[in-house]
């Protein structure tokens, strides 16, 4: 049985709005963000440019990392993306 992968990712809009999410299929999720297929924050603010991602083998670690990143100030998120 192959191990499942999970990704925590940041997508950005052209104006600089950031959205942080988690998925088990990064390619599909980015395509959904680009097309605006899923209603919500990323669609409303046109966050459709993949800026950063991390992969995890454990869903709980991915969820915890997503929560951690969402709690950061914008400056820290931008610094992570620019690294």
N, C-alpha and C positions, 0 to 999 in steps of 0.2 A: 504494500500500500504506500503510495507516495504521500509525502508530507504536504500539508496545505500551507500556502503562503498568504500573508496578509500585508497590506501596505497602509501606511499613514502617509498622507500626501498633502501638499499645499498647492492650490491653484490660485492664480491671480488674474485680475482684470487688467485691461490696458490702463485704467486710471489708478491702479495700485491697490485695489481692494483685495484682501486675502481671504481664502476659505480653506479650512482644515477639515479633512475627512479621513475615513478609514474604509478600506474595501478588500475583497478577496480576489479582485480582478482589476488591476490598475488600468490595463489597456481599455477595457470596456467602459470603466468609469470615466476615464478622460474623454473618450469618444462621446459619452452621454453629456458631459459638461460642455464640450465643444458644440454639440448640436442643440443644447438647451432642452434636451429631452425630459429631464427630471425637474419638476417645479420645486422652487425653494430658493434659498439664499444664493447659491452659485449661479442659478439661472437668472434670477432677478438682477444681480449685479454683474452679470456676464463674466464670471470668473471661469475662464476657459483656457488658460495657459498654464501648463504644468510647470511649477517652479521648484519643487522639492519633493523627494519621497524617501522613505525608509522601508525596508522589508523585515518581516517578523515571521517566525515559525509558530508562535503561540498567540492565539487571538487575544488573550487577556493582556499580554504585554503590549500588543498593538493598541488595544483600547486605552490602557493606562498612558501610553505615550501620546495618543491623540488628546486625551484630557489634559496632560501636562502642557502640550504645545498650545492648546486653546487658552490655558491660563496665563501664558506669557504675554508681556507687553509687546506691542507692534515692533518696537526697535529690536528686541531680541529675536523675533521671528524673521525680520529682514536680515539680521546678521547671520542667522542660520542658513538662509537661502543663499546669501552671498559667499558663504564659505566654500 
